[in-house]
Amino acid sequence: MKLETIKKRLSKDRPMISVTLRMPADVVDDLKRVAPLKGFSGYQALMRAYVGAGLREDMERLEGSAIAQLVEKLRQSGVPEETLAKAAAEVTKLAA
């Protein structure tokens, strides 16, 4: 995930919306028990953290997949491996 996106996501003044989610009572009970052990003030904050972690993982996978597909198409179009390697190195620097 890009540094700019991460910075925006860490902002405390991001707009929030309410979401209603039906979950089994025993799962909510477990979340309530685990939340303080993981340093969260309540189970809803823990749920947001879980959703955020899963979403970041999926977004990275999707972005990585799109990049891999682009590189393969460029390779098929005859772009030299040296050029692809240079571009990959630059993207890696930008992502860090």
Backbone as a chain_set.jsonl record, in Angstrom:
{"seq": "MKLETIKKRLSKDRPMISVTLRMPADVVDDLKRVAPLKGFSGYQALMRAYVGAGLREDMERLEGSAIAQLVEKLRQSGVPEETLAKAAAEVTKLAA", "coords": {"N": [[0.845, -1.161, 0.0], [0.506, 2.244, -0.718], [2.465, 4.91, 0.701], [1.199, 7.398, 0.999], [-1.517, 6.662, 1.055], [-1.547, 5.136, 3.371], [-0.915, 7.093, 5.282], [-3.215, 8.714, 5.093], [-5.11, 6.917, 6.022], [-4.409, 6.666, 8.661], [-5.224, 8.97, 9.814], [-7.032, 10.69, 12.291], [-9.354, 12.093, 11.866], [-10.944, 10.994, 9.881], [-13.884, 10.496, 7.922], [-16.632, 8.697, 9.262], [-18.946, 5.966, 9.043], [-21.927, 4.333, 10.111], [-22.312, 0.852, 10.463], [-24.32, -1.951, 10.292], [-24.069, -5.154, 11.519], [-24.754, -8.491, 11.64], [-23.872, -10.926, 13.917], [-22.878, -14.048, 15.38], [-23.677, -14.494, 18.844], [-21.769, -15.699, 20.527], [-19.395, -15.204, 19.193], [-19.164, -12.438, 19.362], [-18.938, -12.268, 22.128], [-16.451, -13.52, 22.454], [-14.846, -11.669, 21.065], [-15.113, -9.475, 22.779], [-13.788, -10.459, 25.006], [-11.186, -10.83, 24.019], [-10.372, -8.317, 23.077], [-9.375, -6.411, 25.171], [-7.062, -7.777, 25.858], [-5.517, -7.525, 23.642], [-5.025, -4.896, 23.656], [-7.053, -3.128, 22.94], [-9.741, -0.781, 23.305], [-12.331, -1.654, 23.186], [-14.59, -4.143, 21.792], [-15.497, -3.364, 19.257], [-13.514, -1.719, 18.188], [-11.505, -3.619, 17.941], [-12.696, -5.269, 16.007], [-12.701, -3.462, 13.836], [-9.947, -3.281, 13.479], [-9.323, -5.922, 12.733], [-10.801, -6.121, 10.316], [-9.559, -4.071, 8.859], [-6.897, -5.059, 8.695], [-7.262, -7.419, 7.179], [-8.311, -6.282, 4.861], [-6.179, -4.632, 3.983], [-4.299, -6.61, 3.383], [-5.602, -7.982, 1.276], [-5.832, -5.871, -0.577], [-3.137, -5.336, -1.144], [-2.476, -7.751, -2.336], [-4.166, -7.696, -4.578], [-3.225, -5.355, -5.875], [-0.591, -6.137, -6.315], [-1.048, -8.285, -8.003], [-2.132, -7.004, -10.24], [0.063, -5.499, -11.033], [1.853, -7.548, -11.639], [0.529, -8.696, -13.81], [0.643, -6.577, -15.618], [3.432, -6.35, -16.004], [3.91, -8.803, -17.229], [2.457, -8.492, -19.619], [3.902, -6.366, -20.751], [6.343, -7.639, -21.078], [5.594, -9.57, -22.977], [5.13, -7.849, -25.031], [7.58, -7.203, -25.819], [9.253, -5.592, -24.27], [12.404, -4.974, -22.932], [14.065, -7.098, -20.522], [15.851, -5.824, -18.8], [14.873, -3.213, -18.695], [12.392, -3.691, -17.496], [13.274, -4.635, -15.011], [14.569, -2.355, -13.99], [12.379, -0.623, -13.762], [10.842, -2.025, -11.884], [12.525, -1.859, -9.674], [12.418, 0.896, -9.198], [9.699, 1.234, -8.567], [9.609, -0.254, -6.238], [11.202, 1.33, -4.571], [9.557, 3.596, -4.387], [7.369, 2.581, -3.062], [8.349, 2.055, -0.574]], "CA": [[0.0, 0.0, 0.0], [1.318, 3.446, -0.846], [2.661, 5.673, 1.92], [0.144, 8.421, 1.067], [-2.757, 5.995, 1.462], [-1.391, 4.759, 4.776], [-1.017, 8.318, 6.078], [-4.63, 9.108, 5.13], [-5.855, 5.963, 6.835], [-4.059, 6.852, 10.063], [-5.806, 10.233, 10.256], [-8.116, 10.518, 13.269], [-10.572, 12.81, 11.456], [-11.577, 10.383, 8.707], [-15.332, 10.338, 8.096], [-17.063, 7.357, 9.652], [-20.354, 5.637, 8.854], [-22.372, 3.2, 10.919], [-22.595, -0.374, 9.72], [-24.962, -2.968, 11.115], [-23.55, -6.467, 11.159], [-25.263, -9.541, 12.511], [-22.849, -11.923, 14.223], [-23.268, -14.931, 16.486], [-23.415, -13.919, 20.163], [-20.534, -16.234, 21.103], [-18.279, -14.534, 18.521], [-19.071, -11.106, 19.982], [-18.402, -12.5, 23.472], [-15.015, -13.769, 22.299], [-14.228, -10.389, 20.712], [-15.083, -8.671, 23.998], [-12.74, -11.02, 25.871], [-9.868, -10.684, 23.395], [-10.054, -6.904, 22.832], [-8.448, -5.801, 26.127], [-5.793, -8.508, 25.834], [-4.762, -7.021, 22.493], [-4.825, -3.46, 23.842], [-8.149, -2.342, 22.377], [-10.677, -0.286, 24.309], [-13.581, -2.402, 23.088], [-14.632, -5.137, 20.723], [-15.7, -2.742, 17.949], [-12.186, -1.295, 17.716], [-10.828, -4.845, 17.523], [-13.3, -5.663, 14.734], [-12.168, -2.553, 12.807], [-8.556, -3.672, 13.234], [-9.355, -7.167, 11.958], [-11.255, -5.804, 8.959], [-8.497, -3.285, 8.231], [-5.758, -5.932, 8.387], [-7.65, -8.272, 6.057], [-8.472, -5.446, 3.675], [-4.832, -4.255, 3.506], [-3.712, -7.809, 2.776], [-6.255, -8.21, -0.01], [-5.481, -4.775, -1.487], [-1.76, -5.568, -1.584], [-2.508, -8.887, -3.252], [-4.778, -7.237, -5.824], [-2.302, -4.432, -6.536], [0.538, -6.945, -6.775], [-1.521, -9.077, -9.132], [-2.261, -6.102, -11.387], [1.422, -5.174, -11.467], [2.409, -8.746, -12.267], [-0.106, -8.828, -15.119], [1.199, -5.525, -16.463], [4.802, -6.741, -16.352], [3.841, -9.903, -18.205], [2.031, -7.922, -20.906], [5.044, -5.618, -21.282], [7.309, -8.651, -21.517], [5.064, -10.136, -24.224], [5.217, -6.811, -26.06], [8.981, -7.042, -26.211], [10.027, -4.692, -23.414], [13.581, -5.706, -22.439], [14.088, -7.473, -19.11], [16.597, -4.8, -18.072], [13.938, -2.1, -18.49], [11.418, -4.153, -16.506], [13.967, -4.704, -13.716], [14.755, -0.969, -13.529], [11.066, -0.102, -13.362], [10.469, -2.712, -10.647], [13.352, -1.275, -8.608], [11.874, 2.223, -8.914], [8.416, 1.068, -7.88], [9.923, -0.716, -4.898], [11.659, 2.505, -3.827], [8.407, 4.474, -4.137], [6.469, 1.926, -2.113], [8.979, 1.993, 0.763]], "C": [[0.901, 1.237, 0.0], [1.345, 4.226, 0.464], [1.58, 6.74, 2.093], [-1.171, 7.819, 1.575], [-2.7, 5.633, 2.931], [-1.539, 5.979, 5.667], [-2.474, 8.767, 6.202], [-5.422, 8.195, 6.057], [-5.546, 6.094, 8.322], [-4.654, 8.129, 10.651], [-6.998, 9.975, 11.184], [-9.427, 11.146, 12.811], [-11.195, 12.257, 10.182], [-13.071, 10.243, 8.944], [-15.687, 8.877, 8.392], [-18.544, 7.192, 9.299], [-20.685, 4.454, 9.752], [-22.699, 2.034, 10.005], [-23.241, -1.352, 10.698], [-24.538, -4.333, 10.605], [-24.081, -7.491, 12.149], [-24.182, -10.601, 12.665], [-23.361, -12.821, 15.339], [-22.836, -14.331, 17.836], [-22.096, -14.413, 20.743], [-19.293, -15.599, 20.456], [-18.078, -13.151, 19.127], [-18.512, -11.245, 21.399], [-16.895, -12.732, 23.418], [-14.263, -12.49, 21.947], [-14.096, -9.504, 21.95], [-13.993, -9.155, 24.953], [-11.343, -10.739, 25.338], [-9.436, -9.222, 23.286], [-9.095, -6.314, 23.87], [-7.084, -6.494, 26.151], [-4.897, -8.041, 24.692], [-4.592, -5.499, 22.545], [-5.904, -2.571, 23.244], [-9.131, -1.957, 23.475], [-11.995, -1.052, 24.3], [-13.565, -3.324, 21.879], [-14.818, -4.516, 19.342], [-14.387, -2.257, 17.361], [-11.386, -2.504, 17.227], [-11.376, -5.327, 16.183], [-12.783, -4.781, 13.595], [-10.727, -2.926, 12.459], [-8.49, -4.946, 12.402], [-9.759, -6.911, 10.509], [-10.167, -5.047, 8.201], [-7.311, -4.148, 7.816], [-6.076, -6.832, 7.187], [-7.769, -7.49, 4.764], [-7.114, -5.044, 3.105], [-4.165, -5.429, 2.804], [-4.297, -8.067, 1.383], [-5.9, -7.127, -1.027], [-4.058, -4.949, -2.022], [-1.709, -6.706, -2.598], [-3.08, -8.471, -4.605], [-3.85, -6.305, -6.593], [-1.104, -5.184, -7.088], [0.169, -7.771, -7.993], [-1.618, -8.218, -10.387], [-0.884, -5.737, -11.932], [2.045, -6.36, -12.181], [1.819, -8.95, -13.669], [0.437, -7.791, -16.098], [2.607, -5.889, -16.925], [4.781, -7.848, -17.398], [3.416, -9.396, -19.578], [3.163, -7.124, -21.545], [6.115, -6.564, -21.817], [6.879, -9.243, -22.856], [5.152, -9.14, -25.376], [6.649, -6.5, -26.456], [9.785, -6.052, -25.392], [11.183, -5.494, -22.818], [13.525, -5.966, -20.932], [14.809, -6.421, -18.269], [15.692, -3.603, -17.743], [12.905, -2.463, -17.429], [12.038, -4.186, -15.111], [14.17, -3.304, -13.134], [13.438, -0.398, -13.011], [10.627, -0.734, -12.039], [11.245, -2.142, -9.466], [12.816, 0.097, -8.217], [10.553, 2.15, -8.151], [8.641, 0.634, -6.449], [10.384, 0.435, -4.02], [10.486, 3.401, -3.452], [7.491, 3.898, -3.066], [7.031, 1.927, -0.698], [8.803, 3.264, 1.549]], "O": [[1.942, 1.253, 0.656], [0.385, 4.211, 1.234], [1.098, 6.962, 3.204], [-1.847, 8.404, 2.421], [-3.68, 5.799, 3.658], [-2.212, 5.917, 6.696], [-2.918, 9.156, 7.283], [-6.3, 8.652, 6.788], [-6.347, 5.673, 9.156], [-4.59, 8.34, 11.862], [-7.859, 9.144, 10.891], [-10.495, 10.781, 13.304], [-11.902, 12.978, 9.477], [-13.489, 9.907, 10.052], [-15.1, 7.953, 7.828], [-19.296, 8.166, 9.263], [-19.805, 3.669, 10.105], [-23.279, 2.198, 8.932], [-22.746, -1.545, 11.808], [-24.635, -4.627, 9.413], [-23.875, -7.365, 13.356], [-23.646, -11.109, 11.681], [-24.185, -12.4, 16.151], [-21.763, -13.738, 17.946], [-21.375, -13.645, 21.379], [-18.255, -15.473, 21.106], [-16.945, -12.74, 19.378], [-17.698, -10.425, 21.824], [-16.151, -12.202, 24.243], [-13.172, -12.247, 22.464], [-13.067, -8.856, 22.14], [-13.352, -8.35, 25.628], [-10.425, -10.446, 26.105], [-8.246, -8.924, 23.394], [-8.071, -5.755, 23.478], [-6.069, -5.859, 26.434], [-3.673, -8.149, 24.766], [-4.082, -4.89, 21.605], [-5.683, -1.374, 23.06], [-9.332, -2.695, 24.44], [-12.698, -1.087, 25.31], [-12.65, -3.287, 21.056], [-14.349, -5.076, 18.351], [-14.17, -2.373, 16.154], [-10.678, -2.423, 16.223], [-10.61, -5.749, 15.317], [-12.462, -5.282, 12.518], [-10.332, -2.892, 11.293], [-7.691, -5.041, 11.47], [-9.131, -7.426, 9.584], [-9.889, -5.346, 7.04], [-6.78, -3.99, 6.717], [-5.251, -6.985, 6.287], [-7.379, -7.969, 3.699], [-6.907, -5.104, 1.893], [-3.541, -5.262, 1.756], [-3.562, -8.338, 0.433], [-5.69, -7.424, -2.203], [-3.803, -4.736, -3.208], [-0.989, -6.632, -3.593], [-2.549, -8.844, -5.651], [-3.696, -6.435, -7.807], [-0.649, -4.907, -8.198], [0.976, -7.937, -8.907], [-1.233, -8.652, -11.472], [-0.687, -5.674, -13.145], [2.695, -6.195, -13.214], [2.532, -9.33, -14.598], [0.663, -8.095, -17.269], [2.932, -5.752, -18.104], [5.56, -7.819, -18.351], [3.962, -9.829, -20.593], [3.362, -7.199, -22.758], [6.711, -6.323, -22.867], [7.697, -9.4, -23.762], [5.236, -9.527, -26.542], [6.905, -5.652, -27.311], [10.899, -5.7, -25.781], [10.969, -6.571, -22.262], [13.002, -5.153, -20.17], [14.408, -6.16, -17.135], [15.749, -3.057, -16.642], [12.579, -1.647, -16.566], [11.391, -3.805, -14.136], [13.971, -3.086, -11.939], [13.394, 0.23, -11.953], [10.095, -0.043, -11.17], [10.69, -1.961, -8.383], [12.766, 0.427, -7.032], [10.322, 2.909, -7.21], [7.949, 1.094, -5.541], [10.004, 0.514, -2.852], [10.423, 3.908, -2.332], [6.911, 4.632, -2.266], [6.279, 1.812, 0.27], [9.276, 3.36, 2.682]]}, "num_chains": 1, "name": "protein.A"}
